[in-house]
């Protein structure tokens, strides 16, 4: 897997940073049980919004995200 739990990843199109919470080996998308990543926004507003998002692993690993070195 290209990302590890705890990694901060950068969405290249929007510039938003997200913290990876769960990996595809334990996280799935319903109803087809597709492997997924769970993540949370890592920006200043994240303190007010603790929403956890999920995205299929294929989307996270197709080049639109990269590990943030910031």
Order of alpha helices (4+ residues) and beta strands (2+ residues): beta-beta-beta-beta-beta-alpha-beta
